Every structure is written in C-alpha cells, then in structure tokens.
Amino acid sequence: MDAALLDRRTRTHDECVPPALVDRLLALGHADVVRAQALAEDGDWFCARAWARRLARRGETDEALAVLAPYVGTGWVTAAEETARVLEAAGRGEEAIGLLRPFARDGERSALRELAPLLVRHGRGVEAYALLLPHIEDGHLAEALADVAVGLGRGDEVAELLTARIAPADPCARCGSPECKVRRAGPFNAVALLASVRERQGRTDEAVEVLRTYGSAPVDGRDPLAGLLARHDRIDELRAHAAGGDRLEAVTELAELLEARGDVTGAVEAYRRHAEHERWPQPPVLLAQLLARHGRGPEAIEVLRAHDSSDDHVLGVLCGLFAAEGRAAEGLAHLDALKARREGEERELFRLRGPLMAACGRLDEVEQAARAHAEGATPYATESLAHLLACCGRLEEAAALLEADRLEHRQDLAPLLLELGRAEEAVTLLRTPRADAPAPEPRGYGDCPPF
C-alpha cells in the first residue's frame, strides 16, 4: 500500500470500488467480496472503511482497527482520521487524540479540523482553541475556530480577530468602476464567520448588520443574509432583500421558506416575479420544478415553453416534465421543431430524444438510430444508450453494449455486472489498473501550475 496512491484513488474514484457500489455489494449480500478487498495486500479503501464500520457497529472494535491498521501504517491521514472515529466511538478518546496529534503537529489541515472538535468533546476546549488560533487566516480552520470559541464563551475574541481581518473595500481592478467595490478578507469567509458568531451568540441584529455592512456575496449558491433572515423568520426583511436587484439566491431562500410554511402560492409568485425580469434560465426552471412538486405539471411545462427552451438546461427539465406527465409524444414534437430551427440535430437533442422515444414504446427504434448516428460510437453516446436500456430493464443488452471497451466504460459497466449477479467480476474490473495510469500527484499546495 502507498499513501499517495490511496489518496489519488480515493479522490478520483479510479481503480477502486466507489462508496455507492460498496453499499450495494453489502445490500446484495456480498460481504465476503467487500471483506476480501478490504484485507487485500493492495487494499481498497472504501471497502476497508465500510467493513471496519460494520465491525465497529457490532462492537468488534479490535477487529475493525486491525482492518484499518495497514492503511494507517502508510502515513495516510484519511485512514488515521477514520481510525480515530472508531476509537472514540468505542470510548477510547485519548487514543484517538494521540493518533491525530502528530498529523496536526505537521500542519495537516484535515487532521486539525478533525482533532479540534474531538478535543472539545473530551473537555479540552481550551487546548482546541489554542491549536486552531494560529490558523485563523485559513478559512477551513477559521470555521472550526469559530465553533470552538462560541462553545467556550470566547466568541467576542474571535469576532474581534475576524473584524480586524476584513479589509476595506477597494475599487474593482477588473472593471475599474468606483461604484464596484471588492473586499479582500483573510480568511476569505471572514464576513460569513463573523455573522455566524454573532448569530450563535444570540445577537441576531448584529449578525444582520455585519452582512449588510460588509456584503453577503452568495456562497455555494446560497445568500448568507437571506439564509439568516429565513432562519429567524424575518420574512418582511427577507422579501425586501429578495426584491433588490439580481438576487436569485435570496429569491430561492424566500420561496423555500414560503413553501415550507405551506404558502405554495406565495412561493410561486416569488419565482414568477423574478423569472419575468431575468434572462438566465434558472428562475423559470426553479418555478417549473416547484409547480411540478405540487401536482401542477402542465403549468410547469407552459412556464418552460414560454422561456427560450433551446437552452440545454431548460430543455432537459422540459423533456423530463413531458415524460412525467405522460406527454412523451408531445415532447418529441417539441424536439422536432427545435431541430428544424437549428437546421440539424445536435448532441443534446440526440441525448434527450431517446428517453422520450422509449416512453412511447419505440426503444428498438432508439437503438437503431443510436447505432446509425454519426456520434453513435463515441463513449458518451454508448453510455447514454446503455443507461436507457438498463432503465428499461434490458440489463444484459446494456452490459453487452459496454463490453466492447470495458475499461473505458468500467464505471457504468460494473454496476450492471453487479445487478446481473457477477459481483466479483464487477470488482475486478473496477480495480484493474489503467495501462496509462497517471503518476500519483503531490499532496498539499504548490506555487507552480497546475495550481
């Protein structure tokens, strides 16, 4: 076993059994296959993790630790973190702390993030605070520091440190406009963390003011200020915030809150107002999905038809709605009209046509058209057809289609083999090294490309 190789396989899900397939193996009664891979000399990490967890749930802690030991022995931090969880669950917290401490001492970010809450759970919060404090400029670790600080009643200290690290706003270098300001903070999430600290201290008004003063740029598709207002049911303020400018994330927060409260009409209107004034496809898609969730599929279809459904994302949702409403033939007619406008069928239309034709009972015709298509032999087209065959219950045909280049299609072929009762063959295929397997990538950060 090699730590770099284990890390690459885990991050890329290549030359290993992915977690979902491990779960499926266990669900189908192939525990012996999972165990064999976990204990193999060139072991599979996801199999080892699943097998160790199963043993730990049975109370067989020493056996679980024995499974993980070879992986930990490579010096791989991920294995050490999993072992620490097993130890803590078995009431052996001090051993877990001792296992993680050398990694944390070496500056391993994930180990620091794992060790800090472990220390807190064992009454050593002050030690966790001291451990994380030097890393406040690292957003990932600053988040952990804020959690520890609030629990210790030292939220004001961290809030002061974060405030000092929120740099004044500067004119945007990209556009040069004096009205466009860019705020550089270290850590990058200083504003969000400062607001979070105030919120958890029960000082909601101050949290709101932080986000209004310093800005609440969307993070992972969510608007921090809108989320804060929604959590505290400040719906009038949320409405006002969502109404100001191009704030789809805030509109989404408002609509989700209204839907959760049973006000579907209000949620629909929130999306509809935004969709009417927005060029981007996401607002009408969100509106259509909301309508469909509440049994208003025909209305959802009309919403997307009114939009420019040549957008691939909109088109995919629209075709799904046609199929769900039993109107597959109408969906095909829509694609035909779009094909005429485009003066020839494009890749996305070809991909979307198959499920609609299958819903009309024309699966054999789909297969013939796919094989005759100019791009029918490409990997994406082969996998799309195999997926369609599998969805229609024709697993043997789907697997046979992918067998032509089984290593190229291993991620799609292996689940089919498993469902066909060929579990060991599926695992062997997934774990077969590629002839041109890339060398293990260096871990950590560097200042040379690729970054």
N, C-alpha and C positions, 0 to 999 in steps of 0.2 A: 504494500500500500504506500501511496505517496500523497502527501497533503495537497500539493499543487494540483495533482491530477484529480483528487477527490473534489477539490474546490471547483475546478473547471466543470467537471461532470454535473455537480450539483447546481451550479449557476445556469448552465446551458441545457440541462436535462438531456444531454447527449451521452451515449454509451452507458446508460443506466436505466433503471426501471422508474418511471416518473411516479410521484406520490399517488396520483389518482389510480394508476394501474396497480400499484401495490395494494391499495384499499380494495380494489375489485378482486384481486387474487385472493385476498383473505375472505372476502364476502362469498366467493365461489368455493371455498373450502380448500384452497391450495396453500395452506400454511406451510407445508413441507417445502414448497418451492421458495417461498419467502425466506424461510429459515436457512435453506441451503445457500442462497445468495448472500444473506447476512453474514454467514460464517465462512464464506469462501475466502481463499487467500487474497484474491483481488476483489475484495468485498464490494457490495452495492450499498451505498449509504442509506438510501431511502428504505430499502428492505431491512437494513440493520436497525434503523430508527424505529420502524413500525414493529419489528419483532421485540426490541428492547421495551418498548412501551407496553406491548401486550404482556410480557413477563412481569413488568413492574406493576401493572394493574392486578395481576394475580398475587402480588405480594412476594414475588421471586426476585427480590432486589439484587442479590449477588449474581444471579444468572443474567439479569439484564445488564449489569455492569460488565460482566465478562464478554457479552456481545459487543459492547461499545469500546472495550479496552484497546483492541488493536487500532481502532480509528483515532482514539486519543493519543496513542503511542506515536503517531506520526507528527504530533505537534499541531494538529489542525484544531483551530479554536472552535469551529462549529460543533465538533464532536465533544469537546470539553464542556461547552455550554449545555448540550443535551444531557451529558452525564451529570452535570451539576443539578439539573432539574430532577433527575431520577433520585439523586442523593437527598435533595431537600424534601421531596415527596415522601421519602422513607424516614424522615425525621433526622437526617444526618447533615444538617445545615452547615455545621462548621467544616465538614469535609468538602462540601460544595464550595464554600468560600475559599478554602485553601487551594482547591483545584483551579479556580478562576483568577486568583490573585496574581500569579506570575504573568498571565496574559495581559491583565490590566496594567501591571507594572511596566510592561513593554509597550504600552500605549495602544493596545488593540482596542479599537473603538467599540466593537460589538461586545467584547468582554467587559469593558467599563459599563456599558449600558445594561448588561445582564447582572453584573456584580452589585451595582448601587442599590437597586430595589431589594436584592437578596439581603444585603446588609441591613436595610431598613426593616425588613420582615423579621429580622433576628435581633431587633432592638439596638442596632448600631447605626442609627440615622446620622449622627454627628460625623462618624467615620465616612459614611457615604457622601455627605456634603463636602467634606474636605477632599475626598477622592475626585469629585467632579468639578470643584471650583476652578482649578487651573485650566479647565477645558471649556470655559464659558463661551468662547468665540466659535466653537464647533456647534452648529445648530442642533445636531442629533443629540449631543451630550448636554447642551444647554436645556433642552426639553426635559431630560432626566433630572437635571439640577433643580429646575423649577418645581418638579413633582416632589422632590425630597425637601426642598426649602419650605414649601407650603405645609407639608406634613409636620415639619419641625417648628412651625410658627415663625420661620425666618423669611417669609415671603417678601417683607419690606426690603430686606438686604439685597435679595436677588433683583427685585424691582428697580432698586437704585442702580445696580450694576448694569441692568439692561437699558435703562433710560440713558445712562452715560454712553452707551454704545450705539444709540440711534443717532446717526449723523444728520446734520442739517440737510435739507433738500437742496439739490443743485439743478441748474438747467440741464435738460436732456441733451447729451452730446450728439445723439443720433439726429434729432430734428432741429435742434438749435433754438426752439421756441422758448421764450422766457416764461410763458404760461405753463409749459410742460416741465414738471419737476421730477427728479429722480432722487430717491432717498436711499443712501447706502448705509446698511446696518451690518454690524458684526456682533453676533451671528445674524445670518440672513433672515431668520424668523424672530428677531428681537421684538418687533412690534406685536406680533401674534402672541409671543410668550408673555410679554408684559401684560397684555389684556387678559390672558388666561390666568395669570397670577392674581390679578385684581378680582376676576370673576370668582375664583375659588376661595378668595378671602371674604366673599360675600359683598364686595364693593362693586356691584354691577354698573352703577352710574359711572364710576371711574373707568371701568373697562370699556364702556361705550365711548367715553370721551377720548381714551387712548386711540381707539380705532378711527374715530372721526378726526382727530388731530393729526395723526401720522399717516392715515390712509389704510385701507383694508383691501389690498390687491388680492384677487382670488388665488387660493391655494388648492391644488388638486381639484379644480372645478367647483370649489365652494367659496362663498363670500364670508369671511370671518365675521364682519359686522352683522350681516343678515342672520348668520347662524346664532350669534349671541342674542340678538333680539328675539329670534324664534324660540330659543331655549327658555327665555324668560317671559314668553307670551306677550311681548310688547308689540302687538300686531299693528297698531296705528303707526308706530315709528317704522316698522318693517315695510308697511305699504308705501310710506313716504320715501324710504330709502330705495325701494324697488322701482319707484316711478321716476327716479332721477337718472336720465341718461341711459347709456348702453350697459345695463346691469342684468344680464340674463341669469347669472348665478344667484342674484338676490331675488329675482322673479321666481326662480326654481324653488328657493327656500320658502318663499311666501306660498306658492302653490302647494308644496308638500305639506306645509303646516295646515293649510285650509283643508286639504284632502284628508289628512289625519283626523281633523276635527269633524269630518262628515260634511263639510261645505264643498261639495264637488262643483256646484255651480260657480262659486267664488274662485275656485282653482282654475276652472275652465276660462273664466273671464280674465284672470291674471295672465295666463298664457296667451289668450287670444289678443289682448291689447298689445302685448309685446310682439306677437307674430305679425300683426298688421303693419308694424313700423320697422321691421327688421329684415334685412336682405339675406341673412345667413339661414341655413336650413334647420338649425337646431330647434328654434322656438316652435315651428309647426310640427316637427317630429315629436317633441315633448307633449304638445297639445293632443296630437293624434293618439299617442300611447296612453295618455290619461283617459281620453274618451273610450278607447278600446277596453281599458281595465274595468270600466263601469258599464260595459254592455252596449256601448254606442259605436260599434264598429263601422256601420255605414256612414255615420257622420265623420268618423276619423278618416275614412277613405276620401271623402269630399274635401276635407281640410288639406290633405296632401295633394290632391288633384289640382286644387286651386293654386298651390305653390308650383314652382318650376320643378316638376318631378324628374327632369333629366339629371338632377344631382344624384350621384350614385347612392349616397346615404339615404336620401328621401326615397329613392326608387326601391331600395332594399326593404325598407319598412313598409312601403306601399304594397309591394308584392306579397309580403308576409300577411298583411291585412286581407288582401284579396283571397289568399288561401284559407285563412282562418274563418272568413265569412262565407266560405263555400262558393266563391265567385272566381275560381281559377281561370275559367274561360274568358271572363272579362279582363282579368289581369293580362292574359296573353294578348288580347286585342290592344290593350294599352301599350304593351311592349312592341307590338307590330307597328303601331302608329309612331312610336318613338324611333323605331328602326328606320322608318321611312324618312323621318325628319333628319336623322343622322346620316342618311344615304349609305346604309350598310351597318351590319351588326357589329357591336363592339364586345370586348371581353366581358364586361359586367352584365350586358344584356344576355349573353350566352349563358353565363352562370345562373342568372335569375330565371331564365326560361324553363330550365329542367324541372325544378320542383313544381312549377305550375302545370306543366305538361303531365307530370306524374300524377298530380292531383286529379287530372282529367282522365286518368286511365291510359295514358299514352307513354308509359315508361319504355317500352321496346323502341318506340319511335325516338325517344330521347337518346337512347343508347346508340342507335344507328346514326343519328345526327352528330352526336359527340365524336364518334369514331371518324366520321367524314369531314369534320370541321378542320379548318386549316391549322388550328391550335390544339386539335384533339389529342395529340401525342405529348403535349407539354405536361410537366409534373402537376401543375395546378389543375389542369383540366381532368387529368386522370384521377386525382384525389377527389375532385368535386363529383365526378360520376360515381366513383366508388362509394362516397358518402351517401349519395342519393340512392344507390342500390341497397346499401345497408339499411337506410331509413325505411325502405320498402320491404324489408325482411329478406332480401336476397344476399345473405352474408357470404355464401360460397362464391357467388359471381363477383362480389366486391373484392374478396380476398384474391381471387384468381387474377383480377384486373391489375392489382398492385404487385403481384408476384413477379411481373416482368422485370422490375427493378426493385427488389425487396429492400435493399439497403437505403435507397433513395426515399422510399415510402415507409420506412420502418415505424415511424410514429403513428401512421394511420393503419398500417397492416397489423401491428402487434395486438391492438385491442380486438380486432376481428378474429385473429387466431385464438385469442383467449376465449371469446364467446363461442367459438367453434369447438372448444374443449382441448385446444392444443397449447396449454399453458406453458410448458417447458420450452416449446419451440418459440413462443412469443418472447419469453425472457431471454433466450439465447440470441434471438435476432436483435433485441434492443441493446444487449451488452456487447455485441460484436464490434470491435474497434474499427474505425474507418481506416482505409489504407492511407489516406492523406490527412490523418488526424493532426490538427494544429498542435504545436508545442504548448505546454502549459504556460498561461500568461502570468507575468509577475503580479504579485498581490500588492495592494496599497496604492498610493498616489504617486504620480511622477510629473515632471515638468516637460516631458518630451512627448510628441504625438506618437500614437493616438492617445488622447488625454483620457 
